[in-house]
Amino acid sequence: MPKRLTDTEIWNKDWYLDLSIKKKLLLKYLFDNCDCAGVYEISYRNLRNCFNEEITKEDFDGLLLIKFIDENKILIQDFIKLQYGVTPDMLNPENSVHKGILRCLENHKLLPNPLLTLKNKNKDKDKNKDQNKNQDKNKNQDKNMNFDIKNHNDNIVFDMNTDNNNLQIDTNDMNSNHENINSDIKNDNSKLNSDKSDMNFNHDDMNYSIEIDNTESKINNFDIKNNHKKELKSKFNDLKAEMFKEYTARCTHLIQLTGESKSKRTDEKIRLFLNETGCNMEFYRQLCDKADRLKSVGCVNIDFETMLNCRIGIMNGKYKPPKKSEEEKIRERAKRELLETKKMLAYYRNFKGDPPTENFKKFGEKLRNMGKTK
């Protein structure tokens, strides 16, 4: 019975929390019933039996993790990375676990390029076997040829021995010629040995230069990678500092920052936010302003991480500010009336000439309502 891993962080994502219970169960069903490559062929009959109601293609809307390959086939994105810890282009055909995944991807025509398929690998094995067979055949033929040559040489020697009895050879001339031939052969061998030594020396120099070039290229690649990592880290630290600065300046009614700068969890939240928004700081400033007006999400006061987690709902106006109590309403009304009275008094003091009757009637009514005699 296959077992599947689950993503616990999905319960902190707004798009998943916005789904209905039916769609949440449907996503769970897809994770449990897909194949090892994350592909599920839709069977509406099985879905109807499991959910006790009709499931249509519209019910799959809003599930951000899935993608339709064709009319009746769904791919769960990042399924392989979640279950096996590698991306599809990192699958190894020699790994027994990865073979089944590659076979499924190949059947669904989803195999990434360039990647060695199982069929190509078997073909390479067959080619290697054929090459080994051809080499064995050539060795056998060489052995047979050597055997024939030896036999032929033995026959020649035997014939020469039989003919030597009848031939008369001048031994002095043969010896002299033989010495000349030996001297020539020695000179040629010395030249060959000197040429071989020069070739070996040149070959060593070439190998040494190639090794030096390889080490220099490795050092250069290592330096380039390190410089790239340093640039990304410095850029991330700058954006992080700017986000903290904007939060402190704009979000005065929210929970202030304490140890978020040293938290790895906060760094992961910031990286996810920057990747999804494309480092859009203007969007982040609008988010801070709206979160500061809300002050809380439901019964929870907003802090830095809550603001990043609930950014979609905050920007779309899903959450509403808390209702004011009666005491706060009375205080605000009293403040407004006091300001209006101060304005009327200032108008009375600065007025020159005969005052209009209507304004003074209103002013008197305001004073009576507020219980003041002056």
C-alpha positions as CSV (number, residue, x, y, z in Angstrom):
1,M,0.0,0.0,0.0
2,P,1.7,3.3,-1.1
3,K,2.1,6.1,1.5
4,R,2.2,9.8,0.7
5,L,3.7,12.8,2.4
6,T,1.6,15.9,3.1
7,D,2.5,19.6,3.2
8,T,1.6,21.0,6.6
9,E,2.3,24.6,5.5
10,I,-0.7,24.5,3.2
11,W,-3.0,25.4,6.2
12,N,-1.3,28.8,6.4
13,K,-2.0,29.7,2.8
14,D,-4.9,32.0,2.0
15,W,-5.9,30.4,-1.3
16,Y,-6.3,27.0,0.5
17,L,-8.3,28.6,3.4
18,D,-10.6,30.3,0.9
19,L,-11.6,26.9,-0.6
20,S,-14.8,25.2,0.3
21,I,-14.8,21.9,2.2
22,K,-15.7,20.1,-0.9
23,K,-12.7,21.4,-2.8
24,K,-10.3,20.7,0.1
25,L,-11.5,17.1,0.1
26,L,-11.1,16.9,-3.7
27,L,-7.5,18.1,-3.5
28,K,-6.8,15.5,-0.8
29,Y,-8.4,12.8,-3.0
30,L,-6.1,13.8,-5.9
31,F,-3.0,13.6,-3.8
32,D,-4.0,10.1,-2.5
33,N,-5.1,8.6,-5.9
34,C,-2.5,10.0,-8.4
35,D,0.4,7.8,-9.7
36,C,4.0,8.1,-8.5
37,A,4.6,11.0,-11.0
38,G,1.7,13.1,-9.7
39,V,-0.6,12.4,-12.7
40,Y,-4.3,11.5,-12.2
41,E,-6.7,10.3,-14.9
42,I,-10.1,11.6,-14.0
43,S,-12.9,9.1,-13.3
44,Y,-16.1,11.0,-12.7
45,R,-17.8,7.7,-11.7
46,N,-15.3,7.0,-8.9
47,L,-15.6,10.7,-7.8
48,R,-19.4,10.4,-7.7
49,N,-19.2,7.2,-5.6
50,C,-16.7,8.8,-3.1
51,F,-18.4,12.2,-2.7
52,N,-22.1,11.0,-3.1
53,E,-22.7,13.8,-5.5
54,E,-21.7,14.9,-9.1
55,I,-18.2,16.3,-9.6
56,T,-17.7,18.5,-12.7
57,K,-14.7,20.1,-14.2
58,E,-15.7,23.4,-12.6
59,D,-15.1,22.0,-9.2
60,F,-11.4,21.9,-10.0
61,D,-11.2,25.7,-10.4
62,G,-9.3,27.4,-7.6
63,L,-7.0,24.4,-7.0
64,L,-3.6,26.2,-7.6
65,L,-1.5,23.0,-7.3
66,I,-3.1,21.2,-10.3
67,K,-2.7,21.6,-14.1
68,F,-4.8,20.0,-16.8
69,I,-2.6,18.0,-19.3
70,D,-5.6,17.2,-21.5
71,E,-9.4,16.8,-21.0
72,N,-9.2,13.9,-18.5
73,K,-5.7,14.1,-17.1
74,I,-4.4,16.2,-14.3
75,L,-0.8,16.9,-13.1
76,I,-0.1,17.9,-9.5
77,Q,2.7,20.4,-9.7
78,D,5.8,20.0,-7.4
79,F,4.4,16.5,-6.4
80,I,7.8,14.8,-7.2
81,K,9.7,17.4,-5.2
82,L,7.4,17.0,-2.2
83,Q,7.4,13.2,-2.2
84,Y,11.0,12.5,-3.3
85,G,13.0,15.7,-2.6
86,V,14.2,16.2,-6.2
87,T,13.0,18.0,-9.3
88,P,12.0,16.0,-12.4
89,D,15.3,17.0,-14.2
90,M,17.3,15.5,-11.3
91,L,15.8,12.0,-11.5
92,N,18.5,9.3,-11.9
93,P,17.7,6.3,-14.2
94,E,20.0,4.1,-12.2
95,N,18.0,4.6,-9.0
96,S,15.4,1.9,-8.5
97,V,12.9,4.3,-7.0
98,H,13.3,6.9,-9.8
99,K,12.9,4.2,-12.6
100,G,9.1,4.0,-11.9
101,I,8.7,7.7,-11.9
102,L,10.7,8.1,-15.2
103,R,8.5,5.3,-16.7
104,C,5.3,7.1,-15.7
105,L,6.6,10.5,-17.1
106,E,7.6,8.8,-20.3
107,N,4.2,7.2,-20.7
108,H,2.5,10.6,-20.1
109,K,5.0,12.4,-22.5
110,L,6.2,14.6,-19.6
111,L,9.8,13.6,-19.6
112,P,12.1,16.6,-19.2
113,N,14.9,17.3,-21.7
114,P,17.7,16.5,-21.8
115,L,17.3,13.3,-19.7
116,L,18.4,9.7,-20.3
117,T,15.3,7.5,-20.8
118,L,15.2,3.9,-19.8
119,K,14.8,2.8,-23.4
120,N,17.8,4.8,-24.5
121,K,19.8,3.3,-21.6
122,N,18.8,-0.3,-22.7
123,K,19.8,0.6,-26.2
124,D,23.2,1.7,-25.0
125,K,23.6,-1.5,-23.1
126,D,22.8,-3.5,-26.3
127,K,25.3,-1.5,-28.3
128,N,28.0,-2.1,-25.7
129,K,27.2,-5.9,-25.8
130,D,27.5,-5.9,-29.6
131,Q,30.8,-4.0,-29.4
132,N,32.2,-6.5,-26.9
133,K,31.1,-9.4,-29.1
134,N,32.8,-7.9,-32.1
135,Q,36.0,-7.4,-30.1
136,D,35.9,-11.1,-29.0
137,K,35.5,-12.1,-32.6
138,N,38.4,-10.0,-33.8
139,K,40.6,-11.5,-31.0
140,N,39.7,-15.0,-32.1
141,Q,40.5,-14.2,-35.7
142,D,43.9,-12.7,-34.7
143,K,44.7,-15.9,-32.8
144,N,43.9,-18.0,-35.8
145,M,46.0,-15.9,-38.0
146,N,48.9,-16.1,-35.6
147,F,48.6,-19.8,-35.5
148,D,48.6,-20.1,-39.3
149,I,51.6,-17.9,-39.6
150,K,53.5,-20.0,-37.0
151,N,52.7,-23.2,-38.9
152,H,53.7,-21.6,-42.2
153,N,57.0,-20.4,-40.7
154,D,57.7,-23.9,-39.4
155,N,57.2,-25.3,-42.8
156,I,59.5,-22.8,-44.3
157,V,62.3,-23.5,-41.8
158,F,61.9,-27.2,-42.5
159,D,62.3,-26.7,-46.2
160,M,65.3,-24.5,-45.7
161,N,67.0,-27.1,-43.6
162,T,66.4,-29.8,-46.2
163,D,67.7,-27.5,-49.0
164,N,70.9,-26.4,-47.0
165,N,72.4,-29.8,-47.6
166,N,72.5,-29.2,-51.3
167,L,73.4,-25.5,-51.2
168,Q,77.0,-24.1,-50.9
169,I,77.1,-20.7,-49.3
170,D,80.0,-18.4,-48.9
171,T,80.1,-18.0,-45.1
172,N,82.5,-15.1,-45.0
173,D,80.3,-12.9,-47.2
174,M,77.3,-13.8,-45.2
175,N,79.0,-12.9,-41.9
176,S,80.2,-9.5,-43.2
177,N,76.7,-8.7,-44.5
178,H,75.2,-9.8,-41.2
179,E,77.5,-7.5,-39.2
180,N,76.6,-4.5,-41.5
181,I,72.9,-5.3,-41.1
182,N,73.2,-5.5,-37.3
183,S,75.1,-2.2,-37.2
184,D,72.3,-0.5,-39.3
185,I,69.6,-2.0,-37.1
186,K,71.4,-0.7,-33.9
187,N,71.6,2.8,-35.3
188,D,68.0,2.8,-36.3
189,N,67.0,1.5,-32.8
190,S,69.0,4.3,-31.1
191,K,67.2,6.9,-33.3
192,L,63.9,5.4,-32.5
193,N,64.6,5.4,-28.8
194,S,65.7,9.1,-28.9
195,D,62.5,10.0,-30.8
196,K,60.4,8.1,-28.2
197,S,62.0,9.9,-25.3
198,D,61.3,13.2,-27.0
199,M,57.7,12.2,-27.6
200,N,57.3,11.1,-23.9
201,F,58.7,14.4,-22.8
202,N,56.3,16.4,-25.0
203,H,53.4,14.2,-23.8
204,D,54.2,14.9,-20.1
205,D,54.4,18.7,-20.8
206,M,51.0,18.5,-22.5
207,N,49.4,16.6,-19.6
208,Y,50.9,19.0,-17.1
209,S,49.5,22.1,-19.0
210,I,46.1,20.4,-19.4
211,E,46.0,19.7,-15.6
212,I,46.9,23.4,-14.9
213,D,44.2,24.6,-17.2
214,N,41.6,22.3,-15.5
215,T,42.5,23.5,-12.0
216,E,42.3,27.2,-13.2
217,S,38.9,26.6,-14.7
218,K,37.7,24.9,-11.5
219,I,38.9,27.8,-9.4
220,N,37.3,30.3,-11.7
221,N,33.9,28.5,-11.6
222,F,34.2,28.3,-7.8
223,D,34.8,32.0,-7.6
224,I,31.9,32.8,-9.9
225,K,29.5,30.7,-7.8
226,N,30.7,32.3,-4.6
227,N,30.4,35.8,-6.0
228,H,26.9,35.1,-7.2
229,K,25.8,33.7,-3.8
230,K,27.3,36.8,-2.1
231,E,25.4,39.1,-4.4
232,L,22.1,37.4,-3.8
233,K,22.7,37.3,-0.1
234,S,23.5,41.1,0.0
235,K,20.5,41.9,-2.1
236,F,18.2,39.9,0.1
237,N,19.6,41.5,3.3
238,D,19.0,45.0,1.7
239,L,15.4,44.2,0.9
240,K,14.8,42.6,4.3
241,A,16.1,45.8,6.0
242,E,13.9,48.0,3.8
243,M,10.8,45.9,4.7
244,F,11.5,46.1,8.4
245,K,12.0,49.9,8.1
246,E,8.7,50.4,6.2
247,Y,6.9,48.1,8.7
248,T,8.2,50.2,11.7
249,A,7.3,53.5,10.1
250,R,3.9,52.6,8.7
251,C,2.5,50.0,11.0
252,T,2.4,51.9,14.3
253,H,-0.9,50.2,15.5
254,L,0.5,46.6,14.9
255,I,2.7,44.4,17.0
256,Q,6.2,45.8,16.7
257,L,9.3,43.9,15.6
258,T,11.4,42.0,18.3
259,G,13.5,39.0,17.1
260,E,12.3,38.7,13.5
261,S,15.7,39.8,12.1
262,K,17.4,36.7,13.4
263,S,14.6,34.2,12.8
264,K,15.1,31.6,9.9
265,R,11.3,31.2,9.7
266,T,10.9,34.9,9.1
267,D,13.6,34.8,6.4
268,E,11.7,32.0,4.6
269,K,8.5,34.0,4.7
270,I,10.3,37.0,3.3
271,R,11.8,34.9,0.4
272,L,8.4,33.5,-0.5
273,F,6.9,36.9,-0.5
274,L,9.6,38.4,-2.7
275,N,9.4,35.5,-5.1
276,E,5.7,35.8,-5.5
277,T,5.5,39.6,-5.8
278,G,8.7,40.0,-7.8
279,C,10.3,42.2,-5.1
280,N,7.5,44.8,-5.6
281,M,8.0,47.2,-2.7
282,E,5.1,49.5,-3.7
283,F,2.8,46.5,-3.2
284,Y,4.4,45.9,0.2
285,R,3.8,49.6,1.3
286,Q,0.1,49.3,0.4
287,L,-0.1,46.1,2.4
288,C,1.4,47.8,5.4
289,D,-1.1,50.7,5.2
290,K,-4.1,48.4,4.9
291,A,-2.9,46.1,7.7
292,D,-2.3,49.1,10.0
293,R,-5.9,50.2,9.5
294,L,-7.2,46.7,10.2
295,K,-5.1,46.2,13.4
296,S,-6.3,42.6,13.8
297,V,-7.5,39.6,11.7
298,G,-10.5,38.2,13.5
299,C,-9.4,37.8,17.2
300,V,-5.7,37.8,16.4
301,N,-3.6,41.0,16.5
302,I,-1.5,41.4,13.4
303,D,2.3,41.1,13.5
304,F,4.9,41.0,10.7
305,E,4.5,37.2,9.9
306,T,0.7,37.4,10.1
307,M,0.7,40.3,7.7
308,L,2.8,38.3,5.1
309,N,0.6,35.1,5.6
310,C,-2.7,37.0,5.2
311,R,-1.5,39.4,2.5
312,I,-4.0,38.2,-0.2
313,G,-7.0,38.6,2.2
314,I,-5.8,42.0,3.5
315,M,-5.3,43.4,-0.1
316,N,-8.6,42.0,-1.3
317,G,-10.6,43.4,1.6
318,K,-11.6,40.0,3.0
319,Y,-11.1,41.1,6.6
320,K,-13.0,44.0,8.2
321,P,-11.9,46.4,11.0
322,P,-13.3,45.7,14.5
323,K,-16.6,47.4,15.4
324,K,-16.4,50.4,17.7
325,S,-18.0,50.1,21.2
326,E,-20.7,52.5,22.4
327,E,-18.3,54.3,24.6
328,E,-15.9,55.0,21.7
329,K,-18.8,56.3,19.6
330,I,-19.9,58.7,22.5
331,R,-16.4,60.0,22.9
332,E,-16.0,60.6,19.2
333,R,-19.3,62.4,19.1
334,A,-18.3,64.6,22.1
335,K,-15.0,65.5,20.4
336,R,-16.8,66.5,17.2
337,E,-19.3,68.7,19.1
338,L,-16.5,70.3,21.2
339,L,-14.7,71.2,18.0
340,E,-17.8,72.7,16.5
341,T,-18.4,74.8,19.7
342,K,-14.8,76.1,19.6
343,K,-15.3,77.1,16.0
344,M,-18.5,79.0,16.9
345,L,-16.8,80.8,19.8
346,A,-13.9,81.8,17.6
347,Y,-16.4,83.1,15.0
348,Y,-18.3,85.1,17.7
349,R,-15.1,86.7,19.0
350,N,-13.7,87.7,15.6
351,F,-17.1,89.0,14.3
352,K,-17.4,92.7,13.6
353,G,-20.7,94.4,13.1
354,D,-24.3,93.2,13.6
355,P,-24.3,89.4,13.9
356,P,-26.8,87.5,11.8
357,T,-29.6,86.1,13.9
358,E,-29.6,82.5,12.4
359,N,-26.1,81.8,13.4
360,F,-26.5,83.0,16.9
361,K,-29.7,80.9,17.3
362,K,-27.7,77.8,16.3
363,F,-24.9,78.8,18.6
364,G,-27.3,79.2,21.6
365,E,-28.9,75.8,20.9
366,K,-25.5,74.1,20.8
367,L,-24.6,75.7,24.2
368,R,-27.9,74.6,25.8
369,N,-27.5,71.1,24.5
370,M,-24.0,70.8,25.9
371,G,-25.0,72.3,29.3
372,K,-22.9,75.4,29.1
373,T,-23.9,79.0,30.1
374,K,-21.1,80.9,28.6
